[in-house]
Amino acid sequence: MQIVEKSGEGLSKVFSVTVPMSDLVERLDAKIAEITPTLNIKGFRPGKVPQAHVRKLYGKSIMSEVVEQTLNETTQKVLEENKLRPAGDPDLTPNGDMAQVIDGKADLAYDIAIEVMPEFEPTDLTKISLKRPVYEPTDAEVDEAVDELAKQNRTYETRTGKTVKAKDGDMVVIDFIGRADGVAFEGGTGVDTELVLGSGSFIPGFEDQLVGAKPDDKVMVKVTFPAEYQAPNLAGKDAEFETTVKEVKAPVESKADDGLAERLGVESLEKLRELLKTNLESQYSGASRFKLKRALLDVLDEKHEFPLPPKMVEAEFAQIWGQVQSDKERGTLPPEDLEKTEDILQTEYRKIAERRVRLGLVLAEIGRVNNVQITDQELAEAMRAEAMRYGPQAQQIFDFFRQNPAAQAQLRAPIFEDKVVDLIIEQAKVKDEKVSKDDLLKEDDMPAGYGA
């Protein structure tokens, strides 16, 4: 085998590889000799098939396997001998007629185009200085959380009297049948359905038409399904719901006391307050970590400058730009982007793509140098957590991850990133800084130079 480096500009390298025809034929013969004793071909006793006959029947298919295996092995050899770390899958381009190669009449000659990882030394982690914003929940916030919980768990009592009319905030118990184009549709029927008016639980406009209804009233509710409704056959369609109001119930405010705590499975109001405070602390701690991580990424971006693999940038940009186009079609493009030309948007989002690739490479290199590893237990926990999001399909999703290395890689990436971030934070100089709740929760802008 002959390997020649044809070009090596920047991160892009091209190698020419030639495998002699004789080597391929030798491997073909060895493969035929290996499988011949196992073949059962009509007209021949088991193990007595002539190799020439096997070559005639299966030569091309076996040679195709030999060529594919040779391509993989030689490509790996190019990487190992030249100590290259590829930034993606190498591109292979045949030189010559592959049909002739498969027929055993020509050398296997091809070019390998490789984008390699950039060589750089990560910044000294101990010289990074960061501020961690912190905020502690107040007693007033805990009181507010308790009151909101009491509101969510209030009960409803049947309204009585001849002049009972449903008001906003009341609960109505209804039966209904929905029809579109005069035909009842799947999922449009309900019996003894409890609906709080003003909750926004039903299709827009449905609840409004039941305000003022009395028990035993029959109301024909007319609505239009949203254009983006989840059922395509109903999206944007007009519909009528033949609705019978069976009962009207008034809300009964639930007091924030030990009784509320007990109904929620907690031993006392004091214990409930402790749990709610812990929950708030967890939320604010998460926001604090998010801000700290963002500040860290800004510092890492500022401290590193090196060539980026073009294909990695293009792949990242394509993903970002696809989302931008999707947002534009749905009318959900950020206000600051609405008046920008496509050229300006592409320039700004390409810089963001470059930032993401650069930071990904920096974090990966820091993790590699510090031997950051993901344990089987950590991966298994991530697989279980992701699977549990799918409810009844959890086991099916878990099995999918267990059998799919590519899907596992998607779960590994954020775990690895968080472990590297934790490593950096441990070594960096981090100072806690008390901030207001609004400052902790407000969205950060991108650094200067990255657009809005």
C-alpha positions in Angstrom: 0.0 0.0 0.0 1.2 3.5 -0.9 0.2 6.6 1.0 1.1 10.1 -0.2 0.1 13.4 1.3 -1.1 15.5 -1.6 -2.0 18.7 0.3 -2.1 20.0 3.8 -3.4 23.6 4.1 -4.7 24.7 7.5 -7.0 22.0 9.0 -7.6 20.4 5.7 -5.4 17.5 4.5 -5.7 15.2 1.5 -3.9 11.9 1.1 -3.6 9.7 -1.9 -3.8 5.9 -1.2 -3.1 3.1 -3.6 -3.7 -0.6 -2.7 -2.2 -2.9 -5.4 -4.6 -5.2 -7.3 -2.5 -8.2 -6.2 -3.2 -7.4 -2.5 -6.9 -7.2 -3.1 -6.9 -10.5 -5.1 -4.9 -12.1 -2.3 -7.4 -11.0 0.3 -10.2 -12.2 -2.0 -8.6 -15.7 -2.3 -8.2 -15.9 1.4 -11.8 -15.0 2.0 -13.0 -17.5 -0.6 -10.8 -20.2 1.1 -12.3 -19.3 4.4 -16.0 -19.6 3.5 -15.8 -22.5 0.9 -16.0 -25.3 3.5 -19.1 -23.8 5.0 -21.1 -23.5 1.7 -23.9 -25.9 0.7 -24.3 -25.5 -3.1 -26.6 -27.7 -5.2 -24.6 -30.3 -7.1 -21.7 -30.4 -4.7 -21.1 -32.3 -1.5 -20.7 -30.0 1.6 -17.2 -28.8 1.8 -16.3 -30.0 -1.7 -17.2 -26.9 -3.7 -14.3 -25.9 -6.0 -13.0 -22.4 -5.1 -13.1 -21.5 -8.8 -16.9 -22.1 -8.8 -17.3 -20.0 -5.6 -15.4 -17.2 -7.2 -17.6 -17.4 -10.3 -20.8 -17.3 -8.2 -19.8 -14.9 -5.4 -16.6 -13.2 -6.5 -17.9 -9.8 -7.1 -19.9 -9.6 -3.9 -17.0 -10.9 -1.8 -14.6 -8.5 -3.6 -17.0 -5.6 -2.7 -16.7 -6.6 0.9 -12.9 -6.8 0.6 -12.8 -3.3 -0.9 -15.0 -1.9 1.8 -12.9 -3.5 4.5 -9.7 -2.3 2.9 -11.0 1.3 2.6 -11.8 1.3 6.4 -8.5 -0.2 7.4 -6.4 2.0 5.2 -8.2 5.1 6.2 -7.6 4.2 9.9 -4.0 3.6 9.1 -3.6 7.0 7.5 -5.0 8.6 10.6 -2.8 6.6 13.0 0.4 6.9 11.0 0.0 10.7 10.7 -1.3 11.0 14.3 -4.4 12.9 13.1 -7.5 13.6 15.1 -10.3 14.0 12.6 -13.0 16.7 13.1 -15.5 14.6 11.2 -15.8 11.6 8.9 -13.2 11.6 6.2 -14.4 12.0 2.6 -13.2 9.3 0.2 -13.0 9.9 -3.5 -12.1 7.0 -5.9 -9.5 7.5 -8.6 -10.2 5.2 -11.5 -12.9 2.8 -12.4 -14.3 1.0 -9.3 -16.0 -1.6 -11.5 -12.5 -2.7 -12.7 -11.3 -2.8 -9.1 -14.3 -5.1 -8.1 -13.5 -7.3 -11.1 -9.9 -7.7 -9.8 -8.4 -5.9 -12.8 -7.2 -2.6 -11.3 -5.5 -1.2 -8.2 -7.7 0.5 -5.6 -6.7 4.1 -5.7 -8.5 6.9 -3.8 -8.1 10.2 -2.1 -8.9 10.8 1.6 -9.9 14.4 2.5 -9.7 15.0 6.2 -10.5 18.0 8.4 -8.4 17.7 11.6 -9.0 19.1 15.0 -7.1 22.3 15.6 -4.1 22.2 17.9 -4.3 24.7 20.8 -3.5 24.9 24.5 -6.5 25.8 26.8 -6.2 28.8 29.0 -4.9 28.3 32.6 -8.1 27.5 34.5 -6.8 28.9 37.8 -6.5 32.3 36.2 -10.2 32.6 35.3 -12.2 34.9 37.6 -16.0 34.7 37.7 -18.8 36.2 39.7 -21.7 33.9 40.7 -25.0 35.8 41.1 -26.9 34.5 44.2 -30.4 35.2 45.5 -32.2 33.8 48.5 -36.0 33.5 48.6 -37.8 35.8 51.0 -40.6 34.9 53.5 -43.0 36.9 51.4 -42.2 34.7 48.3 -42.8 31.6 50.4 -46.1 33.1 51.6 -47.0 33.8 47.9 -46.1 30.2 46.9 -48.3 28.8 49.8 -51.2 31.1 48.7 -50.9 30.0 45.1 -50.9 26.4 46.2 -54.0 27.0 48.2 -55.6 28.6 45.2 -54.8 25.7 43.0 -56.2 23.2 45.5 -59.4 25.0 46.2 -62.7 23.1 46.1 -66.0 23.8 44.4 -69.5 23.7 45.9 -72.7 23.4 43.9 -74.6 26.7 43.5 -78.3 26.5 44.4 -81.3 28.6 43.8 -83.5 29.6 40.8 -81.2 32.5 39.6 -78.0 30.5 39.5 -75.8 31.6 36.5 -72.3 30.5 35.8 -69.7 33.2 36.3 -66.1 33.5 35.3 -64.1 31.4 37.8 -67.0 29.0 38.4 -66.8 25.3 37.6 -69.4 23.9 35.3 -70.2 20.2 34.9 -71.1 19.5 31.2 -71.9 16.9 28.6 -71.0 17.8 25.0 -70.8 16.5 21.5 -68.6 18.3 19.0 -69.3 18.3 15.2 -67.4 19.7 12.3 -69.2 19.9 8.9 -72.1 18.3 10.7 -70.1 15.2 11.6 -69.0 14.2 15.1 -65.3 13.9 15.4 -63.0 11.8 17.5 -62.2 13.3 20.9 -65.1 15.8 20.7 -67.4 14.1 23.1 -67.4 14.5 26.9 -69.6 13.3 29.8 -69.6 14.9 33.3 -66.7 17.0 32.3 -65.6 19.6 34.8 -64.5 22.9 33.3 -63.4 26.0 35.2 -64.6 29.0 33.2 -61.7 31.4 32.4 -59.0 28.6 32.9 -58.3 28.5 29.1 -58.5 24.7 29.2 -60.7 24.4 26.2 -60.6 25.8 22.6 -60.5 29.6 22.6 -64.0 31.0 22.8 -65.6 27.8 24.3 -65.6 28.9 27.9 -66.8 32.4 27.2 -70.0 31.1 25.7 -70.9 29.3 28.9 -70.7 32.3 31.1 -74.3 33.1 32.2 -75.5 29.5 31.6 -77.8 27.9 34.2 -78.1 24.2 35.2 -80.0 22.2 32.6 -79.3 24.8 29.9 -78.5 23.5 26.5 -75.9 25.8 24.7 -74.7 25.5 21.2 -71.1 26.6 21.5 -69.6 27.7 18.2 -65.8 27.9 17.8 -63.0 27.8 15.3 -60.1 25.5 15.9 -56.6 27.2 15.9 -54.7 27.0 12.6 -51.9 25.1 14.3 -54.2 22.7 16.2 -52.6 19.3 16.9 -55.2 17.4 14.9 -54.6 18.3 11.2 -58.1 17.3 10.2 -59.6 20.0 12.6 -57.0 22.7 12.2 -58.6 26.0 11.2 -62.1 24.4 11.0 -65.4 25.8 12.4 -67.1 23.5 14.9 -70.2 23.3 17.0 -70.5 21.7 20.4 -73.9 20.7 21.6 -73.4 21.3 25.3 -75.6 20.5 28.3 -74.9 22.3 31.5 -75.6 19.8 34.3 -74.2 21.7 37.3 -72.7 25.1 38.3 -70.2 25.1 41.2 -68.7 28.1 43.0 -65.1 28.1 44.1 -64.4 27.8 47.8 -61.1 29.3 48.8 -58.8 26.9 50.5 -57.1 28.3 53.6 -53.3 28.0 54.0 -53.3 25.9 57.1 -52.4 22.5 58.4 -55.5 21.1 56.8 -54.2 22.2 53.3 -50.8 20.6 54.1 -52.4 17.3 55.1 -54.5 17.2 51.9 -51.3 17.5 50.0 -49.7 14.7 52.0 -47.5 16.9 54.2 -47.6 16.7 58.0 -48.0 20.5 58.7 -48.1 24.0 57.2 -44.6 24.6 58.6 -43.3 21.5 56.8 -45.1 22.6 53.6 -43.4 26.0 53.8 -40.0 24.4 54.2 -40.6 22.2 51.1 -41.7 25.2 49.1 -38.7 27.3 50.3 -36.4 24.4 49.3 -38.1 24.3 45.9 -37.6 28.0 45.4 -33.9 27.7 46.5 -33.4 25.0 43.9 -34.9 27.1 41.2 -32.7 30.1 42.1 -29.7 27.9 42.4 -30.4 26.6 38.9 -30.7 30.1 37.5 -27.5 31.0 39.3 -25.6 28.1 37.8 -27.0 29.0 34.3 -25.7 32.6 34.7 -22.3 31.4 36.0 -22.0 29.0 33.1 -22.9 31.7 30.6 -20.2 34.0 32.1 -17.7 31.2 31.9 -18.4 30.5 28.3 -18.0 34.2 27.5 -14.6 34.1 29.2 -13.5 31.0 27.3 -14.7 32.4 24.0 -12.7 35.6 24.7 -9.5 33.7 25.7 -9.3 31.3 22.7 -8.6 32.1 19.1 -7.7 29.3 16.7 -8.8 28.0 13.2 -12.2 26.2 13.2 -12.9 23.1 11.0 -15.1 24.6 8.2 -17.4 21.6 8.0 -18.2 21.7 11.7 -19.1 25.4 11.4 -21.2 24.8 8.3 -23.1 21.9 10.1 -23.7 24.1 13.2 -24.8 27.1 11.0 -27.2 24.9 9.0 -28.9 23.8 12.2 -29.2 27.4 13.5 -30.3 28.8 10.1 -32.9 26.1 9.7 -34.4 27.1 13.1 -34.4 30.8 12.0 -36.2 29.9 8.8 -38.7 27.9 10.7 -39.3 30.8 13.1 -39.7 33.2 10.2 -42.4 30.9 8.6 -44.3 30.7 11.9 -44.0 34.4 12.6 -42.0 33.9 15.8 -38.8 35.5 14.7 -37.4 37.7 17.6 -38.5 41.4 17.2 -34.8 42.5 16.9 -34.4 40.3 13.8 -37.5 41.4 11.9 -36.0 44.4 10.2 -32.6 42.9 9.4 -31.8 41.7 5.9 -31.1 38.1 5.3 -27.4 38.9 4.7 -27.1 40.5 8.1 -28.9 37.7 9.8 -26.7 35.1 8.1 -23.6 37.0 9.2 -24.7 37.3 12.8 -25.9 33.7 13.1 -22.7 32.4 11.4 -20.7 34.1 14.2 -22.9 32.4 16.7 -22.2 29.1 15.0 -18.5 29.8 15.1 -18.8 30.6 18.8 -20.6 27.4 19.5 -18.0 25.3 17.6 -15.1 27.1 19.3 -16.6 26.6 22.8 -17.4 23.0 22.0 -13.8 22.3 21.0 -12.4 24.2 24.0 -14.6 22.2 26.5 -13.7 19.0 24.7 -10.0 19.7 24.9 -10.2 20.7 28.6 -12.1 17.5 29.2 -9.6 15.4 27.3 -6.6 16.9 29.0 -8.2 16.4 32.4 -9.4 12.9 31.6 -13.1 13.7 32.2 -15.1 10.5 31.8 -18.8 9.6 31.8 -19.5 6.5 33.8 -21.9 3.8 32.7 -24.1 4.7 35.7 -24.3 8.4 34.7 -25.3 7.4 31.2 -27.9 4.9 32.5 -29.4 7.5 34.8 -29.6 9.9 31.9 -31.3 7.2 29.7 -33.8 6.5 32.4 -34.6 10.2 33.0 -35.1 10.8 29.3 -37.3 7.6 29.0 -39.5 8.6 31.9 -40.6 11.7 30.0 -42.5 9.4 27.6 -44.8 7.9 30.2 -46.2 4.6 29.0 -43.6 4.3 26.3 -40.7 4.7 28.8 -39.4 1.1 28.5 -39.5 1.3 24.7 -37.6 4.5 24.7 -35.1 3.1 27.3 -34.5 0.1 25.1 -34.0 2.4 22.1 -31.2 4.3 23.8 -29.6 1.1 25.1 -29.4 -0.3 21.5 -28.5 2.9 19.7 -25.0 4.3 20.3 -25.8 7.5 18.3 -28.7 8.2 20.6 -26.5 7.6 23.6 -23.9 10.0 22.2 -26.6 12.8 22.3 -27.2 12.1 26.0 -23.4 11.9 26.7 -22.7 15.4 25.2 -24.6 17.5 27.9 -23.3 15.3 30.7 -19.7 15.7 29.5 -20.2 19.5 29.1 -21.6 19.9 32.7 -18.7 17.8 34.1 -16.2 19.9 32.3 -17.9 23.1 33.5 -17.9 21.8 37.1 -14.2 21.1 36.7 -13.4 24.6 35.5 -15.5 26.2 38.3 -13.6 24.2 40.9 -10.3 25.5 39.6 -11.4 29.1 38.8 -11.7 32.0 41.2 -15.4 32.3 41.8 -16.9 35.0 44.0 -20.5 35.0 45.1 -22.4 38.3 44.4 -25.8 39.0 45.8 -28.3 40.2 43.2 -32.0 41.0 43.0 -34.5 38.4 41.8 -35.1 40.3 38.6 -31.4 40.5 37.8 -31.0 36.8 38.5 -33.8 35.8 36.2 -33.5 38.3 33.4 -32.2 37.0 30.0 -28.6 37.8 29.2 -27.7 39.4 25.9 -25.1 37.9 23.6 -21.6 39.5 24.0 -20.7 42.4 21.7 -20.1 41.4 18.1 -22.7 38.6 18.0 -25.7 40.7 17.0 -28.7 41.1 19.2 
